[in-house]
Amino acid sequence: MSNHISLTRYLVEQQRVDGSIPAQLRLLIEVVARACKSISHAVNKGALGGVLGPAHSENVQGEIQKKLDIIANEVLIEANEWGGHLAAMASEEMEDIYIVPNRYPQGEYLLLFDPLDGSSNIDVNVSIGTIFSVLRKPEGHDVAEGDFLQAGSQQVAAGYCVYGPQTTLVLTVGHGVAVFTLDREQGSFVLTQEHLQVPEETQEFAINMSNMRHWDVPTRRYIDECLQGRDGPRGKNFNMRWVASMVADVHRILTRGGVFMYPWDQREPNKPGKLRLMYEANPMSWLIEQAGGAATNGHQRILDIVPTQLHQRVSVVLGSKSEVEQVRRYYAEAANMP
Ligand code: P6P
């Protein structure tokens, strides 16, 4: 008998140990995992499945949707609407929330997701992924968009599935970070790592360097010092990575450390950043914190931000705690400068 621990067994044993995963939440996580298996299957087909290329439509962000963006969104909606564990869903690909239809029972949870993050990489066969976040629905009234506007610290589960050389599900329910690798022969996610810890120190940063001329002073100062290497104030050389898929960059950081930055920049000064708070920054920030890292928008802990809009954007600096702290200090010093 293999000693492999399936996702189901892990969730059941977590519930038995500390009651952290009530039955409805366990069902939710397992349904999301099954949906990610279906998305992985569609992604892996690529051109053979006729799923590459644009869908000739735009999402609420004004971005051209890829066929797989829409497929992934539909898979997650269809997989989750009938189970009785959800009251409603929110997606990067849908302007409004999706309330579970009356033909199905409503549950106590809210599910938010970016169904296929990094979709600009789909057609060039670079890792992409699904990011999800789970909140509790406030009691006492019919579900509405306002119920989703909770700080990231209120999440009860968060994770992502990265569709790369392996299909890997990374999950937290507030007791550390666990990693499950898809065993395609068995068709199940198998526990391959738990209690992930992000190294406090790092020599690797992830940022889109082509935006350098648009950055604010603290970001420019931090990256300049990294680029000066061992002869500069940091006294060590740094390496740079940028996949342009947040799931791939965050997975690398969870696995070997680093700092990920998508800061505010002057290209669109009225936007606080590019990434979305509710279904990108919040779940990733909780995972990073659960693995001993840190996540800030430069001024405050991302998980403390109280959202005002479902699709609001945020500046993101996350990863190895000492590096994130360094960037935050630079923002504080810049704020005190005359
Ligand atoms: P850029 C993907 O579109 C995404 O939302 C994140 O996954 C990724 O980190 C970022 O945008 C990449 O942005 O401007 O480098 O293409």
Boltz pocket constraint, residues with backbone or C-beta under 6 A from the ligand:
constraints:
  - pocket:
      binder: B
      contacts: [[A, 117], [A, 118], [A, 119], [A, 120], [A, 208], [A, 244], [A, 245], [A, 246], [A, 247], [A, 262], [A, 274], [A, 275]]
      max_distance: 6.0
